[in-house]
Amino acid sequence: MNEPINAVTTLEGQKICYRIVQSKRARRMRITVSASGVTVTLPFGLKVVEAERMIQQNAGWVLEQLKRVSKKAASGSGLPSDVVLLRGKPYKIEIIEEKERASRIHISEGREKLLARVPAGSARSPRSLVEPWLKQQARKEIEEMVKQQAARMHLTVKSISIRDQRTRWGSCSSKGALSFNWRLVMAPPAVLEYVVIHELAHIRQPNHSPAFWNVVAQYTPNYKILRQWLRKNAAALRPVE
């Protein structure tokens, strides 16, 4: 199976991001819509342009499925609009409007709460107020975890980038450049550690062969449990406003 190809299209005026997967096992084209996004699977050898054609031919169905997934995520996250996960634990977002005019939002971490000091009259949602701070924390904690695990696994990392991927928690390029989803800071540290080890293992084994999973299991024996946690809690890590 080749590396997935990220693509963008427009369906009934809506911009839709999706990925294209070419599979030797696939006998026909198919579209899947889940909390991770839209994926078009193509039989190996079929031209990539066929994915766009199939998306357009099934535009109504795709949009309907995206609505259902969105509603399910909103109800399935189980988190109030003023609560966000941090290292696997729910944190209440407490907003304090400064009486004096302030130009910046200041976030401080307390015991099971995030205190957001904001300019008076701020109309932004609690989660949007703390998101920049969460991204900063993610960079610090992910980079530190990569440093620790790379040393443990005796590997050299070329570079690290922190993004907001729609369908991935992490990736590793053929040159050893790692990329991670900032939302991993919301997951328990053990889950973050697993994802880091997973991507580092790709430096040794650029595939998902038995040899690859043997490397992962060597450094995180309970990886199946941690991977399952990510699958079950994807909605909580991507809460809908």
C-alpha positions, -999 to 999 in steps of 0.1 A, spaced: 0 0 0 14 34 -10 14 65 13 -20 81 15 -25 112 -7 -42 142 8 -67 161 -14 -93 188 -13 -126 192 -32 -158 212 -31 -192 196 -27 -223 218 -29 -202 248 -20 -185 231 9 -147 226 10 -140 189 19 -106 175 27 -101 138 20 -74 113 15 -67 88 -12 -54 53 -4 -42 29 -32 -45 -7 -21 -34 -39 -38 -61 -58 -18 -90 -35 -29 -111 -50 -58 -132 -19 -63 -133 18 -53 -150 27 -21 -156 58 1 -155 57 39 -165 85 62 -156 84 99 -144 106 128 -110 106 111 -124 121 79 -132 110 43 -111 83 26 -113 70 -9 -97 36 -15 -86 28 -50 -75 -6 -64 -38 -4 -70 -30 9 -105 -62 30 -109 -55 67 -116 -58 91 -87 -82 113 -107 -108 85 -103 -111 94 -66 -122 129 -73 -148 116 -98 -162 92 -73 -164 119 -46 -183 141 -69 -207 114 -81 -215 106 -44 -215 142 -31 -249 140 -14 -241 108 4 -207 121 15 -222 153 30 -249 134 48 -224 110 63 -202 140 74 -233 155 92 -240 122 110 -203 119 121 -203 155 133 -235 150 154 -222 118 168 -189 135 178 -207 163 194 -228 140 215 -201 114 220 -173 135 234 -191 138 267 -174 171 274 -192 204 282 -182 234 261 -161 248 289 -141 216 295 -111 203 276 -89 173 281 -53 178 291 -30 147 296 -61 125 297 -79 145 324 -108 169 321 -99 205 329 -125 232 335 -119 264 317 -124 293 340 -126 327 323 -118 360 341 -123 392 322 -97 418 330 -111 452 340 -81 470 327 -76 469 289 -55 439 280 -40 430 246 -32 394 253 -49 363 267 -30 347 296 -36 311 304 -24 295 336 -27 258 346 -42 250 380 -54 218 397 -79 204 372 -86 238 357 -73 263 332 -76 299 342 -80 322 312 -75 359 318 -90 377 288 -97 413 276 -131 425 287 -158 418 262 -142 388 246 -169 368 228 -148 338 219 -156 303 231 -137 288 261 -120 262 240 -109 287 213 -94 309 241 -71 281 254 -63 264 221 -31 285 214 -18 277 249 -26 240 244 -6 240 211 24 255 229 22 229 256 19 202 230 51 213 213 70 213 246 57 179 258 59 162 224 94 174 217 105 163 251 89 128 247 106 124 213 140 133 228 135 108 256 123 79 234 148 86 206 176 83 231 160 51 245 157 36 210 191 48 199 176 67 169 183 101 153 155 124 144 159 148 115 131 172 125 99 175 144 68 194 133 35 199 153 3 201 132 -34 197 133 -38 167 110 -74 156 104 -67 119 99 -34 112 116 -19 113 151 16 112 137 38 104 106 74 97 97 89 106 63 114 85 45 141 109 56 133 105 93 113 138 97 85 133 123 52 151 125 26 149 153 -9 161 160 -9 188 187 -41 172 201 -20 144 215 -14 167 245 -50 160 255 -43 123 257 -28 104 287 10 106 286 12 68 280 -8 73 248 15 101 236 44 79 244 30 51 223 24 74 193 60 88 195 74 52 197 52 42 168 66 70 146 102 64 158 98 27 149 92 38 113 127 50 111 138 14 114 109 -2 96 91 21 71 60 -1 70 35 -19 92 51 -53 89 54 -78 117 90 -66 122 77 -31 127 52 -41 154 79 -61 171 99 -29 175 68 -11 189 61 -39 213 97 -39 225 93 -4 238 56 -3 247 43 -39 252 7 -27 259 5 -7 226 -27 -24 216 -45 -10 247 -32 25 240 -41 24 204 -76 14 213 -78 43 237 -71 67 208 -98 50 187 -124 52 214 -117 88 225 -111 105 191 -142 126 195 -131 139 229 -98 150 214 -116 168 186 -146 183 204 -172 201 182 -180 237 193 
